[in-house]
Amino acid sequence: MSRLIRAVIDGAAMRHNVQVIRARAPGARVMAVVKANAYGHGLVQTALALPEVDAFAVARLEEGVRLRERGVRAPIVLLEGVFTAEQLRAAGRFELELVVHDALQVELLAAAPQAHELALWVKVDTGMNRLGFRAEAFRAAYERLRALCAPGRQIRLMTHLAAADDPDGQMTREQLARFAAATEGLSGERSIANSAGVFGTVPVGGEWVRPGLALYGASPLPQRTAGELGLRPVMRLETSVIALRRVPRGETVGYGATWRAAHDAEIAIVAAGYGDGVPRSLPSGTAVLVAGQRVPLVGRVSMDMIAVEVTGLAGVGVGTPAVLWGADLPVEEMARAAGTIPYELLCGVSERVPLESA
């Protein structure tokens, strides 16, 4: 079946990005973050394409279970942990590693006969104020978990950086100091760095890194491009022209009549809209590639279509390829135009857009 729109996933680019990450964090093991359908790149496809990483991280139980059911045998870390005895039993059955960040989870483990068999990570809240034990509660939680574990089983330690993309780095240094103080004297491997932590200005350290966005070839630093960091975009969101319109000077295009032709214009209608994950907030003038050339979006994004001006561009017709983002048009550029971040665009690619391998 011919596809009007598709997301083409370049596994070789993703593996290249892993090597770039390893070079930035020499000696650290890589926990590839594949939550949220691998940031829109396909949960299972991504995990199967990365046999060389040391572990995978997911947010929720069902993501980890799906990976196990599809044959992924690498360690899988459940970043949000579990919240019921039933979830805890399932995590044990599927050999998922658990992040413990709340007193409720400690109590669940204390009541579970299988707790000593589970691999645990304990999260310290060093300033994100989202998940994790605050410093004053961390030691007591850690000691209770230590007592539950089988002899010789290691408890790993983690925190999450709130502003590692800030070139000033002051908050990152403060978080690192809090983490060091909270975990002083404790054995156990550490995981601190997200993508921004791997590429940011402050050396973060730790035996594990947890790349997400960088893995998929987008820059986690607003002031640096993916290319400058040596990363290659993994997703190309491509579609095609489905109609051409000649719009006389003075006439408008699209809902709300927000764009008016300043001259006789040729408009290409492209099969992509907010039903596919293209933000409705994109303003006129946002770049789209048609036949490999940058052309401006005109008028509002609708559910299934956008309009672009192709006046003077030769060879454009029904079926001409169009690209929303990819190697030649970074997703970061469209994110800036939409007033958002590349994470949201990649995660927002809708389920009706098929994923295909490059």
GUFI-615764 format. One record per residue (C-alpha): residue number from 1; residue in three letters; x, y, z. Coordinates in pm, whole numbers, always signed. Layout:
! residues N
pt seq:NUM | type:ALA | px:X | py:Y | pz:Z $
...
***
This chain:
! residues 358
pt seq:1 | type:MET | px:+0 | py:+0 | pz:+0 $
pt seq:2 | type:SER | px:+132 | py:+343 | pz:-95 $
pt seq:3 | type:ARG | px:+160 | py:+570 | pz:+210 $
pt seq:4 | type:LEU | px:+73 | py:+939 | pz:+194 $
pt seq:5 | type:ILE | px:+268 | py:+1002 | pz:+516 $
pt seq:6 | type:ARG | px:+519 | py:+794 | pz:+707 $
pt seq:7 | type:ALA | px:+796 | py:+822 | pz:+964 $
pt seq:8 | type:VAL | px:+1113 | py:+664 | pz:+829 $
pt seq:9 | type:ILE | px:+1342 | py:+541 | pz:+1108 $
pt seq:10 | type:ASP | px:+1716 | py:+514 | pz:+1046 $
pt seq:11 | type:GLY | px:+1853 | py:+246 | pz:+1278 $
pt seq:12 | type:ALA | px:+2211 | py:+309 | pz:+1164 $
pt seq:13 | type:ALA | px:+2181 | py:+673 | pz:+1270 $
pt seq:14 | type:MET | px:+2056 | py:+562 | pz:+1611 $
pt seq:15 | type:ARG | px:+2348 | py:+326 | pz:+1658 $
pt seq:16 | type:HIS | px:+2583 | py:+606 | pz:+1554 $
pt seq:17 | type:ASN | px:+2430 | py:+827 | pz:+1823 $
pt seq:18 | type:VAL | px:+2493 | py:+558 | pz:+2084 $
pt seq:19 | type:GLN | px:+2861 | py:+564 | pz:+1993 $
pt seq:20 | type:VAL | px:+2870 | py:+945 | pz:+2018 $
pt seq:21 | type:ILE | px:+2712 | py:+919 | pz:+2363 $
pt seq:22 | type:ARG | px:+2965 | py:+657 | pz:+2470 $
pt seq:23 | type:ALA | px:+3247 | py:+884 | pz:+2356 $
pt seq:24 | type:ARG | px:+3104 | py:+1170 | pz:+2563 $
pt seq:25 | type:ALA | px:+3074 | py:+946 | pz:+2870 $
pt seq:26 | type:PRO | px:+3372 | py:+711 | pz:+2848 $
pt seq:27 | type:GLY | px:+3343 | py:+410 | pz:+3072 $
pt seq:28 | type:ALA | px:+2976 | py:+467 | pz:+3154 $
pt seq:29 | type:ARG | px:+2711 | py:+216 | pz:+3064 $
pt seq:30 | type:VAL | px:+2422 | py:+331 | pz:+2845 $
pt seq:31 | type:MET | px:+2060 | py:+294 | pz:+2955 $
pt seq:32 | type:ALA | px:+1860 | py:+382 | pz:+2643 $
pt seq:33 | type:VAL | px:+1538 | py:+561 | pz:+2732 $
pt seq:34 | type:VAL | px:+1261 | py:+415 | pz:+2516 $
pt seq:35 | type:LYS | px:+953 | py:+538 | pz:+2704 $
pt seq:36 | type:ALA | px:+664 | py:+704 | pz:+2519 $
pt seq:37 | type:ASN | px:+698 | py:+466 | pz:+2224 $
pt seq:38 | type:ALA | px:+1069 | py:+546 | pz:+2208 $
pt seq:39 | type:TYR | px:+993 | py:+915 | pz:+2166 $
pt seq:40 | type:GLY | px:+770 | py:+828 | pz:+1872 $
pt seq:41 | type:HIS | px:+1026 | py:+600 | pz:+1705 $
pt seq:42 | type:GLY | px:+862 | py:+269 | pz:+1796 $
pt seq:43 | type:LEU | px:+920 | py:+99 | pz:+2131 $
pt seq:44 | type:VAL | px:+993 | py:-254 | pz:+2015 $
pt seq:45 | type:GLN | px:+1162 | py:-156 | pz:+1688 $
pt seq:46 | type:THR | px:+1402 | py:+72 | pz:+1873 $
pt seq:47 | type:ALA | px:+1493 | py:-182 | pz:+2138 $
pt seq:48 | type:LEU | px:+1557 | py:-453 | pz:+1878 $
pt seq:49 | type:ALA | px:+1773 | py:-211 | pz:+1678 $
pt seq:50 | type:LEU | px:+2003 | py:-147 | pz:+1976 $
pt seq:51 | type:PRO | px:+2149 | py:-478 | pz:+2091 $
pt seq:52 | type:GLU | px:+2468 | py:-300 | pz:+2200 $
pt seq:53 | type:VAL | px:+2319 | py:-87 | pz:+2477 $
pt seq:54 | type:ASP | px:+2347 | py:-203 | pz:+2837 $
pt seq:55 | type:ALA | px:+1984 | py:-154 | pz:+2946 $
pt seq:56 | type:PHE | px:+1657 | py:+8 | pz:+2849 $
pt seq:57 | type:ALA | px:+1447 | py:+249 | pz:+3053 $
pt seq:58 | type:VAL | px:+1069 | py:+275 | pz:+3031 $
pt seq:59 | type:ALA | px:+822 | py:+480 | pz:+3229 $
pt seq:60 | type:ARG | px:+543 | py:+230 | pz:+3287 $
pt seq:61 | type:LEU | px:+492 | py:-136 | pz:+3351 $
pt seq:62 | type:GLU | px:+312 | py:-213 | pz:+3026 $
pt seq:63 | type:GLU | px:+606 | py:-80 | pz:+2825 $
pt seq:64 | type:GLY | px:+847 | py:-315 | pz:+3000 $
pt seq:65 | type:VAL | px:+611 | py:-611 | pz:+2965 $
pt seq:66 | type:ARG | px:+573 | py:-547 | pz:+2594 $
pt seq:67 | type:LEU | px:+949 | py:-547 | pz:+2544 $
pt seq:68 | type:ARG | px:+984 | py:-876 | pz:+2731 $
pt seq:69 | type:GLU | px:+701 | py:-1033 | pz:+2532 $
pt seq:70 | type:ARG | px:+877 | py:-932 | pz:+2211 $
pt seq:71 | type:GLY | px:+1198 | py:-1101 | pz:+2315 $
pt seq:72 | type:VAL | px:+1407 | py:-820 | pz:+2460 $
pt seq:73 | type:ARG | px:+1633 | py:-981 | pz:+2722 $
pt seq:74 | type:ALA | px:+1849 | py:-684 | pz:+2824 $
pt seq:75 | type:PRO | px:+1787 | py:-524 | pz:+3165 $
pt seq:76 | type:ILE | px:+1475 | py:-303 | pz:+3166 $
pt seq:77 | type:VAL | px:+1442 | py:-32 | pz:+3427 $
pt seq:78 | type:LEU | px:+1094 | py:+87 | pz:+3526 $
pt seq:79 | type:LEU | px:+1153 | py:+458 | pz:+3593 $
pt seq:80 | type:GLU | px:+823 | py:+526 | pz:+3771 $
pt seq:81 | type:GLY | px:+832 | py:+200 | pz:+3964 $
pt seq:82 | type:VAL | px:+515 | py:+19 | pz:+4071 $
pt seq:83 | type:PHE | px:+222 | py:+123 | pz:+4287 $
pt seq:84 | type:THR | px:+25 | py:-193 | pz:+4366 $
pt seq:85 | type:ALA | px:+104 | py:-546 | pz:+4479 $
pt seq:86 | type:GLU | px:-27 | py:-676 | pz:+4145 $
pt seq:87 | type:GLN | px:+212 | py:-450 | pz:+3954 $
pt seq:88 | type:LEU | px:+495 | py:-562 | pz:+4179 $
pt seq:89 | type:ARG | px:+424 | py:-928 | pz:+4105 $
pt seq:90 | type:ALA | px:+417 | py:-855 | pz:+3731 $
pt seq:91 | type:ALA | px:+746 | py:-667 | pz:+3753 $
pt seq:92 | type:GLY | px:+903 | py:-967 | pz:+3921 $
pt seq:93 | type:ARG | px:+754 | py:-1210 | pz:+3672 $
pt seq:94 | type:PHE | px:+898 | py:-1014 | pz:+3380 $
pt seq:95 | type:GLU | px:+1229 | py:-944 | pz:+3554 $
pt seq:96 | type:LEU | px:+1200 | py:-566 | pz:+3546 $
pt seq:97 | type:GLU | px:+1429 | py:-349 | pz:+3755 $
pt seq:98 | type:LEU | px:+1245 | py:-102 | pz:+3978 $
pt seq:99 | type:VAL | px:+1313 | py:+260 | pz:+4061 $
pt seq:100 | type:VAL | px:+1195 | py:+329 | pz:+4416 $
pt seq:101 | type:HIS | px:+1112 | py:+693 | pz:+4479 $
pt seq:102 | type:ASP | px:+830 | py:+698 | pz:+4733 $
pt seq:103 | type:ALA | px:+757 | py:+560 | pz:+5082 $
pt seq:104 | type:LEU | px:+453 | py:+373 | pz:+4944 $
pt seq:105 | type:GLN | px:+684 | py:+170 | pz:+4721 $
pt seq:106 | type:VAL | px:+908 | py:+83 | pz:+5016 $
pt seq:107 | type:GLU | px:+602 | py:-51 | pz:+5201 $
pt seq:108 | type:LEU | px:+497 | py:-256 | pz:+4898 $
pt seq:109 | type:LEU | px:+839 | py:-415 | pz:+4884 $
pt seq:110 | type:ALA | px:+846 | py:-478 | pz:+5259 $
pt seq:111 | type:ALA | px:+520 | py:-674 | pz:+5229 $
pt seq:112 | type:ALA | px:+632 | py:-876 | pz:+4926 $
pt seq:113 | type:PRO | px:+803 | py:-1212 | pz:+4976 $
pt seq:114 | type:GLN | px:+982 | py:-1177 | pz:+4642 $
pt seq:115 | type:ALA | px:+1135 | py:-836 | pz:+4722 $
pt seq:116 | type:HIS | px:+1481 | py:-980 | pz:+4787 $
pt seq:117 | type:GLU | px:+1492 | py:-1107 | pz:+4428 $
pt seq:118 | type:LEU | px:+1432 | py:-769 | pz:+4262 $
pt seq:119 | type:ALA | px:+1694 | py:-535 | pz:+4122 $
pt seq:120 | type:LEU | px:+1636 | py:-191 | pz:+4274 $
pt seq:121 | type:TRP | px:+1732 | py:+168 | pz:+4201 $
pt seq:122 | type:VAL | px:+1668 | py:+437 | pz:+4462 $
pt seq:123 | type:LYS | px:+1600 | py:+789 | pz:+4343 $
pt seq:124 | type:VAL | px:+1710 | py:+1099 | pz:+4532 $
pt seq:125 | type:ASP | px:+1524 | py:+1426 | pz:+4471 $
pt seq:126 | type:THR | px:+1802 | py:+1682 | pz:+4441 $
pt seq:127 | type:GLY | px:+1594 | py:+1971 | pz:+4312 $
pt seq:128 | type:MET | px:+1363 | py:+1850 | pz:+4036 $
pt seq:129 | type:ASN | px:+1080 | py:+1819 | pz:+4291 $
pt seq:130 | type:ARG | px:+905 | py:+1554 | pz:+4089 $
pt seq:131 | type:LEU | px:+1004 | py:+1201 | pz:+4195 $
pt seq:132 | type:GLY | px:+1253 | py:+1085 | pz:+4455 $
pt seq:133 | type:PHE | px:+1325 | py:+1089 | pz:+4826 $
pt seq:134 | type:ARG | px:+1428 | py:+1424 | pz:+4965 $
pt seq:135 | type:ALA | px:+1766 | py:+1424 | pz:+5135 $
pt seq:136 | type:GLU | px:+1623 | py:+1409 | pz:+5487 $
pt seq:137 | type:ALA | px:+1418 | py:+1096 | pz:+5406 $
pt seq:138 | type:PHE | px:+1661 | py:+922 | pz:+5175 $
pt seq:139 | type:ARG | px:+1886 | py:+740 | pz:+5424 $
pt seq:140 | type:ALA | px:+1600 | py:+579 | pz:+5613 $
pt seq:141 | type:ALA | px:+1442 | py:+456 | pz:+5289 $
pt seq:142 | type:TYR | px:+1774 | py:+326 | pz:+5165 $
pt seq:143 | type:GLU | px:+1844 | py:+134 | pz:+5487 $
pt seq:144 | type:ARG | px:+1499 | py:-30 | pz:+5480 $
pt seq:145 | type:LEU | px:+1554 | py:-139 | pz:+5122 $
pt seq:146 | type:ARG | px:+1904 | py:-261 | pz:+5200 $
pt seq:147 | type:ALA | px:+1756 | py:-486 | pz:+5470 $
pt seq:148 | type:LEU | px:+1509 | py:-632 | pz:+5222 $
pt seq:149 | type:CYS | px:+1766 | py:-724 | pz:+4959 $
pt seq:150 | type:ALA | px:+1940 | py:-1057 | pz:+4933 $
pt seq:151 | type:PRO | px:+2301 | py:-1054 | pz:+5057 $
pt seq:152 | type:GLY | px:+2534 | py:-925 | pz:+4789 $
pt seq:153 | type:ARG | px:+2260 | py:-764 | pz:+4582 $
pt seq:154 | type:GLN | px:+2346 | py:-410 | pz:+4488 $
pt seq:155 | type:ILE | px:+2110 | py:-115 | pz:+4518 $
pt seq:156 | type:ARG | px:+2186 | py:+145 | pz:+4253 $
pt seq:157 | type:LEU | px:+2138 | py:+517 | pz:+4307 $
pt seq:158 | type:MET | px:+2000 | py:+785 | pz:+4076 $
pt seq:159 | type:THR | px:+1878 | py:+1140 | pz:+4050 $
pt seq:160 | type:HIS | px:+1743 | py:+1355 | pz:+3767 $
pt seq:161 | type:LEU | px:+1884 | py:+1687 | pz:+3648 $
pt seq:162 | type:ALA | px:+1641 | py:+1973 | pz:+3610 $
pt seq:163 | type:ALA | px:+1848 | py:+2223 | pz:+3410 $
pt seq:164 | type:ALA | px:+2143 | py:+2043 | pz:+3255 $
pt seq:165 | type:ASP | px:+2076 | py:+2229 | pz:+2930 $
pt seq:166 | type:ASP | px:+2157 | py:+2563 | pz:+3099 $
pt seq:167 | type:PRO | px:+2511 | py:+2663 | pz:+2994 $
pt seq:168 | type:ASP | px:+2558 | py:+2844 | pz:+3325 $
pt seq:169 | type:GLY | px:+2537 | py:+2509 | pz:+3502 $
pt seq:170 | type:GLN | px:+2476 | py:+2649 | pz:+3850 $
pt seq:171 | type:MET | px:+2171 | py:+2436 | pz:+3926 $
pt seq:172 | type:THR | px:+2342 | py:+2124 | pz:+3796 $
pt seq:173 | type:ARG | px:+2638 | py:+2184 | pz:+4026 $
pt seq:174 | type:GLU | px:+2400 | py:+2232 | pz:+4319 $
pt seq:175 | type:GLN | px:+2217 | py:+1908 | pz:+4237 $
pt seq:176 | type:LEU | px:+2543 | py:+1716 | pz:+4208 $
pt seq:177 | type:ALA | px:+2651 | py:+1846 | pz:+4548 $
pt seq:178 | type:ARG | px:+2320 | py:+1742 | pz:+4706 $
pt seq:179 | type:PHE | px:+2340 | py:+1397 | pz:+4548 $
pt seq:180 | type:ALA | px:+2698 | py:+1349 | pz:+4666 $
pt seq:181 | type:ALA | px:+2605 | py:+1451 | pz:+5021 $
pt seq:182 | type:ALA | px:+2296 | py:+1229 | pz:+5030 $
pt seq:183 | type:THR | px:+2479 | py:+920 | pz:+4903 $
pt seq:184 | type:GLU | px:+2814 | py:+973 | pz:+5073 $
pt seq:185 | type:GLY | px:+2967 | py:+649 | pz:+5188 $
pt seq:186 | type:LEU | px:+2715 | py:+428 | pz:+5010 $
pt seq:187 | type:SER | px:+2820 | py:+160 | pz:+4768 $
pt seq:188 | type:GLY | px:+2626 | py:+120 | pz:+4448 $
pt seq:189 | type:GLU | px:+2648 | py:+242 | pz:+4092 $
pt seq:190 | type:ARG | px:+2519 | py:+592 | pz:+4017 $
pt seq:191 | type:SER | px:+2309 | py:+726 | pz:+3729 $
pt seq:192 | type:ILE | px:+2276 | py:+1102 | pz:+3695 $
pt seq:193 | type:ALA | px:+2309 | py:+1217 | pz:+3334 $
pt seq:194 | type:ASN | px:+2020 | py:+1251 | pz:+3095 $
pt seq:195 | type:SER | px:+2091 | py:+1365 | pz:+2737 $
pt seq:196 | type:ALA | px:+2156 | py:+1724 | pz:+2843 $
pt seq:197 | type:GLY | px:+2377 | py:+1597 | pz:+3124 $
pt seq:198 | type:VAL | px:+2585 | py:+1397 | pz:+2876 $
pt seq:199 | type:PHE | px:+2641 | py:+1696 | pz:+2646 $
pt seq:200 | type:GLY | px:+2617 | py:+1986 | pz:+2892 $
pt seq:201 | type:THR | px:+2889 | py:+2212 | pz:+3025 $
pt seq:202 | type:VAL | px:+2914 | py:+2053 | pz:+3372 $
pt seq:203 | type:PRO | px:+3088 | py:+1713 | pz:+3405 $
pt seq:204 | type:VAL | px:+2828 | py:+1488 | pz:+3567 $
pt seq:205 | type:GLY | px:+2995 | py:+1148 | pz:+3606 $
pt seq:206 | type:GLY | px:+2828 | py:+826 | pz:+3716 $
pt seq:207 | type:GLU | px:+2855 | py:+466 | pz:+3607 $
pt seq:208 | type:TRP | px:+2535 | py:+490 | pz:+3399 $
pt seq:209 | type:VAL | px:+2396 | py:+752 | pz:+3159 $
pt seq:210 | type:ARG | px:+2031 | py:+768 | pz:+3053 $
pt seq:211 | type:PRO | px:+2010 | py:+927 | pz:+2706 $
pt seq:212 | type:GLY | px:+1671 | py:+991 | pz:+2554 $
pt seq:213 | type:LEU | px:+1648 | py:+1276 | pz:+2303 $
pt seq:214 | type:ALA | px:+2013 | py:+1251 | pz:+2198 $
pt seq:215 | type:LEU | px:+1966 | py:+885 | pz:+2115 $
pt seq:216 | type:TYR | px:+1715 | py:+991 | pz:+1849 $
pt seq:217 | type:GLY | px:+1944 | py:+1251 | pz:+1699 $
pt seq:218 | type:ALA | px:+1801 | py:+1576 | pz:+1832 $
pt seq:219 | type:SER | px:+1995 | py:+1824 | pz:+2037 $
pt seq:220 | type:PRO | px:+1915 | py:+1844 | pz:+2409 $
pt seq:221 | type:LEU | px:+2086 | py:+2185 | pz:+2424 $
pt seq:222 | type:PRO | px:+1897 | py:+2488 | pz:+2288 $
pt seq:223 | type:GLN | px:+2222 | py:+2664 | pz:+2205 $
pt seq:224 | type:ARG | px:+2374 | py:+2373 | pz:+2007 $
pt seq:225 | type:THR | px:+2250 | py:+2187 | pz:+1700 $
pt seq:226 | type:ALA | px:+2245 | py:+1811 | pz:+1673 $
pt seq:227 | type:GLY | px:+2506 | py:+1834 | pz:+1398 $
pt seq:228 | type:GLU | px:+2738 | py:+2033 | pz:+1621 $
pt seq:229 | type:LEU | px:+2711 | py:+1755 | pz:+1880 $
pt seq:230 | type:GLY | px:+2784 | py:+1489 | pz:+1619 $
pt seq:231 | type:LEU | px:+2432 | py:+1344 | pz:+1633 $
pt seq:232 | type:ARG | px:+2233 | py:+1220 | pz:+1333 $
pt seq:233 | type:PRO | px:+1853 | py:+1257 | pz:+1311 $
pt seq:234 | type:VAL | px:+1685 | py:+918 | pz:+1328 $
pt seq:235 | type:MET | px:+1332 | py:+1007 | pz:+1212 $
pt seq:236 | type:ARG | px:+1234 | py:+1156 | pz:+876 $
pt seq:237 | type:LEU | px:+867 | py:+1255 | pz:+871 $
pt seq:238 | type:GLU | px:+782 | py:+1250 | pz:+504 $
pt seq:239 | type:THR | px:+467 | py:+1283 | pz:+300 $
pt seq:240 | type:SER | px:+360 | py:+1406 | pz:-41 $
pt seq:241 | type:VAL | px:+174 | py:+1674 | pz:-232 $
pt seq:242 | type:ILE | px:-190 | py:+1581 | pz:-295 $
pt seq:243 | type:ALA | px:-312 | py:+1891 | pz:-483 $
pt seq:244 | type:LEU | px:-197 | py:+2216 | pz:-642 $
pt seq:245 | type:ARG | px:-393 | py:+2541 | pz:-631 $
pt seq:246 | type:ARG | px:-344 | py:+2871 | pz:-812 $
pt seq:247 | type:VAL | px:-441 | py:+3145 | pz:-569 $
pt seq:248 | type:PRO | px:-489 | py:+3494 | pz:-716 $
pt seq:249 | type:ARG | px:-341 | py:+3793 | pz:-542 $
pt seq:250 | type:GLY | px:-559 | py:+3904 | pz:-252 $
pt seq:251 | type:GLU | px:-724 | py:+3568 | pz:-186 $
pt seq:252 | type:THR | px:-672 | py:+3369 | pz:+134 $
pt seq:253 | type:VAL | px:-575 | py:+3012 | pz:+220 $
pt seq:254 | type:GLY | px:-704 | py:+2791 | pz:+498 $
pt seq:255 | type:TYR | px:-918 | py:+2819 | pz:+810 $
pt seq:256 | type:GLY | px:-961 | py:+3164 | pz:+952 $
pt seq:257 | type:ALA | px:-825 | py:+3327 | pz:+635 $
pt seq:258 | type:THR | px:-503 | py:+3407 | pz:+822 $
pt seq:259 | type:TRP | px:-281 | py:+3418 | pz:+513 $
pt seq:260 | type:ARG | px:-349 | py:+3636 | pz:+209 $
pt seq:261 | type:ALA | px:-158 | py:+3610 | pz:-118 $
pt seq:262 | type:ALA | px:+51 | py:+3920 | pz:-183 $
pt seq:263 | type:HIS | px:+84 | py:+3809 | pz:-548 $
pt seq:264 | type:ASP | px:-55 | py:+3540 | pz:-774 $
pt seq:265 | type:ALA | px:+68 | py:+3228 | pz:-596 $
pt seq:266 | type:GLU | px:+94 | py:+2857 | pz:-652 $
pt seq:267 | type:ILE | px:+4 | py:+2658 | pz:-344 $
pt seq:268 | type:ALA | px:+77 | py:+2291 | pz:-282 $
pt seq:269 | type:ILE | px:-150 | py:+2099 | pz:-46 $
pt seq:270 | type:VAL | px:+51 | py:+1847 | pz:+155 $
pt seq:271 | type:ALA | px:-90 | py:+1542 | pz:+334 $
pt seq:272 | type:ALA | px:+11 | py:+1623 | pz:+693 $
pt seq:273 | type:GLY | px:-178 | py:+1790 | pz:+974 $
pt seq:274 | type:TYR | px:-234 | py:+1799 | pz:+1344 $
pt seq:275 | type:GLY | px:-401 | py:+1458 | pz:+1317 $
pt seq:276 | type:ASP | px:-53 | py:+1330 | pz:+1232 $
pt seq:277 | type:GLY | px:+130 | py:+1532 | pz:+1496 $
pt seq:278 | type:VAL | px:+211 | py:+1850 | pz:+1306 $
pt seq:279 | type:PRO | px:+147 | py:+2134 | pz:+1555 $
pt seq:280 | type:ARG | px:-148 | py:+2360 | pz:+1479 $
pt seq:281 | type:SER | px:+51 | py:+2642 | pz:+1636 $
pt seq:282 | type:LEU | px:+296 | py:+2659 | pz:+1344 $
pt seq:283 | type:PRO | px:+293 | py:+3007 | pz:+1192 $
pt seq:284 | type:SER | px:+295 | py:+3094 | pz:+825 $
pt seq:285 | type:GLY | px:+652 | py:+3102 | pz:+701 $
pt seq:286 | type:THR | px:+758 | py:+2781 | pz:+879 $
pt seq:287 | type:ALA | px:+988 | py:+2585 | pz:+650 $
pt seq:288 | type:VAL | px:+881 | py:+2259 | pz:+483 $
pt seq:289 | type:LEU | px:+1081 | py:+2069 | pz:+222 $
pt seq:290 | type:VAL | px:+909 | py:+2006 | pz:-111 $
pt seq:291 | type:ALA | px:+1113 | py:+1835 | pz:-381 $
pt seq:292 | type:GLY | px:+1414 | py:+1896 | pz:-156 $
pt seq:293 | type:GLN | px:+1361 | py:+2274 | pz:-148 $
pt seq:294 | type:ARG | px:+1262 | py:+2485 | pz:+152 $
pt seq:295 | type:VAL | px:+921 | py:+2643 | pz:+103 $
pt seq:296 | type:PRO | px:+701 | py:+2836 | pz:+347 $
pt seq:297 | type:LEU | px:+390 | py:+2709 | pz:+520 $
pt seq:298 | type:VAL | px:+91 | py:+2933 | pz:+447 $
pt seq:299 | type:GLY | px:-224 | py:+2953 | pz:+656 $
pt seq:300 | type:ARG | px:-324 | py:+2734 | pz:+947 $
pt seq:301 | type:VAL | px:-237 | py:+2369 | pz:+992 $
pt seq:302 | type:SER | px:-556 | py:+2165 | pz:+963 $
pt seq:303 | type:MET | px:-625 | py:+1808 | pz:+1076 $
pt seq:304 | type:ASP | px:-504 | py:+1631 | pz:+763 $
pt seq:305 | type:MET | px:-339 | py:+1896 | pz:+546 $
pt seq:306 | type:ILE | px:-107 | py:+2190 | pz:+530 $
pt seq:307 | type:ALA | px:-58 | py:+2440 | pz:+250 $
pt seq:308 | type:VAL | px:+282 | py:+2562 | pz:+132 $
pt seq:309 | type:GLU | px:+373 | py:+2817 | pz:-131 $
pt seq:310 | type:VAL | px:+566 | py:+2671 | pz:-424 $
pt seq:311 | type:THR | px:+550 | py:+2969 | pz:-661 $
pt seq:312 | type:GLY | px:+834 | py:+2940 | pz:-911 $
pt seq:313 | type:LEU | px:+938 | py:+2593 | pz:-797 $
pt seq:314 | type:ALA | px:+961 | py:+2371 | pz:-1105 $
pt seq:315 | type:GLY | px:+844 | py:+2012 | pz:-1124 $
pt seq:316 | type:VAL | px:+599 | py:+2011 | pz:-835 $
pt seq:317 | type:GLY | px:+290 | py:+1797 | pz:-885 $
pt seq:318 | type:VAL | px:+67 | py:+1548 | pz:-713 $
pt seq:319 | type:GLY | px:+294 | py:+1289 | pz:-554 $
pt seq:320 | type:THR | px:+596 | py:+1518 | pz:-514 $
pt seq:321 | type:PRO | px:+774 | py:+1429 | pz:-188 $
pt seq:322 | type:ALA | px:+756 | py:+1661 | pz:+111 $
pt seq:323 | type:VAL | px:+945 | py:+1643 | pz:+440 $
pt seq:324 | type:LEU | px:+838 | py:+1795 | pz:+770 $
pt seq:325 | type:TRP | px:+1161 | py:+1712 | pz:+951 $
pt seq:326 | type:GLY | px:+1467 | py:+1494 | pz:+904 $
pt seq:327 | type:ALA | px:+1836 | py:+1518 | pz:+825 $
pt seq:328 | type:ASP | px:+1791 | py:+1819 | pz:+595 $
pt seq:329 | type:LEU | px:+1535 | py:+1999 | pz:+812 $
pt seq:330 | type:PRO | px:+1600 | py:+1947 | pz:+1184 $
pt seq:331 | type:VAL | px:+1305 | py:+1879 | pz:+1409 $
pt seq:332 | type:GLU | px:+1447 | py:+2144 | pz:+1643 $
pt seq:333 | type:GLU | px:+1370 | py:+2409 | pz:+1380 $
pt seq:334 | type:MET | px:+1003 | py:+2318 | pz:+1359 $
pt seq:335 | type:ALA | px:+985 | py:+2296 | pz:+1738 $
pt seq:336 | type:ARG | px:+1114 | py:+2652 | pz:+1772 $
pt seq:337 | type:ALA | px:+863 | py:+2773 | pz:+1515 $
pt seq:338 | type:ALA | px:+581 | py:+2603 | pz:+1709 $
pt seq:339 | type:GLY | px:+698 | py:+2744 | pz:+2042 $
pt seq:340 | type:THR | px:+773 | py:+2400 | pz:+2184 $
pt seq:341 | type:ILE | px:+1056 | py:+2146 | pz:+2218 $
pt seq:342 | type:PRO | px:+1160 | py:+1861 | pz:+1988 $
pt seq:343 | type:TYR | px:+1057 | py:+1605 | pz:+2253 $
pt seq:344 | type:GLU | px:+693 | py:+1705 | pz:+2207 $
pt seq:345 | type:LEU | px:+702 | py:+1683 | pz:+1828 $
pt seq:346 | type:LEU | px:+870 | py:+1342 | pz:+1820 $
pt seq:347 | type:CYS | px:+648 | py:+1196 | pz:+2092 $
pt seq:348 | type:GLY | px:+343 | py:+1351 | pz:+1928 $
pt seq:349 | type:VAL | px:+365 | py:+1166 | pz:+1596 $
pt seq:350 | type:SER | px:+24 | py:+1000 | pz:+1587 $
pt seq:351 | type:GLU | px:-51 | py:+632 | pz:+1563 $
pt seq:352 | type:ARG | px:-196 | py:+672 | pz:+1214 $
pt seq:353 | type:VAL | px:+153 | py:+756 | pz:+1084 $
pt seq:354 | type:PRO | px:+323 | py:+425 | pz:+997 $
pt seq:355 | type:LEU | px:+680 | py:+366 | pz:+1107 $
pt seq:356 | type:GLU | px:+910 | py:+227 | pz:+839 $
pt seq:357 | type:SER | px:+1277 | py:+136 | pz:+843 $
pt seq:358 | type:ALA | px:+1514 | py:+336 | pz:+627 $
***
